[in-house]
Amino acid sequence: MVKKAFITGITGQDGSYLADLLISKGYEVHGLIRKESSLNTSRIEHLLVNPFEPERNFFLYYGDLSDGARLTNLLYDISPDEIYHLGGQTSGKEGFDLPEYTGNINALGTIRLLEALRRSGLKAKFFHASSFEMFGVSPPPYNESTPFRPRSPLGAANAYAYFMTVTYREHYNVFACNSIMFDHESPRRFETIPTRKTTRAIARILAGTQKNLYLGTLDPVRDWGYAPEYVEAMWLMLQHEKPDDYVVGSGAGHSVGEFVKEAFSYVGLDWEQYLKKDPRPHASAGAVYVADASKAKKVLGWQPKVSYKELARIMVDADMETLGLKSPGEGKAILEKYKLNTTDRTSGNSVGGLEEWPGLRKYS
Ligand code: NAP
C-alpha cells in the first residue's frame, strides 16, 4: 500500500524538501497551501504535475491554519498515514510585530490540526516542527531536558504547540512527536535570514546589481545545518516504534560573522568592503544556541554531515547559478560527496505554478 503524507508548510523550505524526500520514498504527498492573491510555489514547482495525470502522487489543497473546519475536512478526505506539521509564522523578529497572529497560527493552528486529527478518528502519526526559540533565556546545554523559558512571541507560541502535542500523545494516545529544531538553511531558505541574505547578496554583488550587504549584529552564535538532512530526521521520528520528542541540530556553533566571512572568502571577496551595519536593535544579539542532539543520534541514528563552511559553499553556488553566473562549484561537489540533492534550486520572489499546474484551482 502506498503511504499517504499530509504536509502543512509545503511551500516553505522544509516542506518542499520533505515532499522531495517522501516522493523519493514512494509516498503520495498531499500539501496545504494558502489562498493568497498570488501563488508562492517557487520551491515546489518541480513537483507540480498535470492534474489530469491518473498516476500522480502530488496533490495541493487550499487551506489555512486559522481554519479548523477546513483542516478537519481535508484530513477526512485525504485520510493520511502521516501528518507533518511544518506551517506557521517562522520569523522570531516578525513575531514581535505580529504577536497575536503568531499565537493564532503557531499555537492555536497546531491545536486546530490536532483536534482535526482527533475528531477524524484517524490513526495517522503526527509530527510537529518546533524550535530552539522555546529555550529563550535558559542556559545551555540545549537538550530534551532543558526547561523552556521563551522570551519571544514565537518561542512562547511554539512552546504552547509543543506541550499540546505532548498532551495529545499522552491523553489521547496519538502517535505525536515534536522536534526542537535548530537553524537549518539551504538555497530555499527565505531571503531575510542572515545566511541566505548573505549568499544572495554575494551573488548580486558579483552580478553588479547590489553594492552592499546590511546586517545587524554579527555576534549571535547559531547551530547551522543543511535543511535536506533535517527533514530526514522528521521522517525518522515517525518511523520509530515509539513517539517522542527530539532536539535536532548539528552540535557545532558559529557566529553570523563567521558565516559571512566564510561565504565572502569562498568567492574571493573582502567582506569588510561590502558589509554595512543595520543599526536597528536585534532581539537575539549575543545569544548562543547550540544543540545537544545526542538523543536523535542514539535513538534515531540521525547525524548531519554538512558543516557550516560547506553550507556556505552550497548556498553561494546556488545563488550564483540562479543569476546565470558560473559558480566555483565546490558546493555541488560537497553535495555529490554526501550523496545529497544536487539539482537544487533557489527560492526567490518568483511566483509560479499555475501555468505548469493548471488544475490547482479546480482540484483544490
Ligand atoms: P518557512 O520556509 O518560513 O515556511 C513556512 C511555511 O508555513 C510556508 O509554507 C508558509 O506558507 C506556511 N504558513 C505560514 N502561515 C500559514 C498559515 N496561516 N496557514 C498555513 N500555512 C502557513 O519555514 P521553514 O524554514 O520551512 O520551517 C518549517 C518549520 O520548522 C516551521 O515550523 C519552523 O518554525 C520550524 N523551524 C525551522 C527552523 C529553520 O532553521 N528553518 C528552525 C527552527 C524551527 P507560505 O509559503 O504561503 O508563506
Boltz pocket constraint, residues with backbone or C-beta under 6 A from the ligand:
constraints:
  - pocket:
      binder: B
      contacts: [[A, 8], [A, 9], [A, 10], [A, 11], [A, 12], [A, 13], [A, 14], [A, 15], [A, 32], [A, 33], [A, 34], [A, 40], [A, 63], [A, 64], [A, 65], [A, 66], [A, 85], [A, 86], [A, 87], [A, 88], [A, 89], [A, 90], [A, 105], [A, 129], [A, 130], [A, 131], [A, 132], [A, 181], [A, 182], [A, 183], [A, 184], [A, 185], [A, 188], [A, 190]]
      max_distance: 6.0
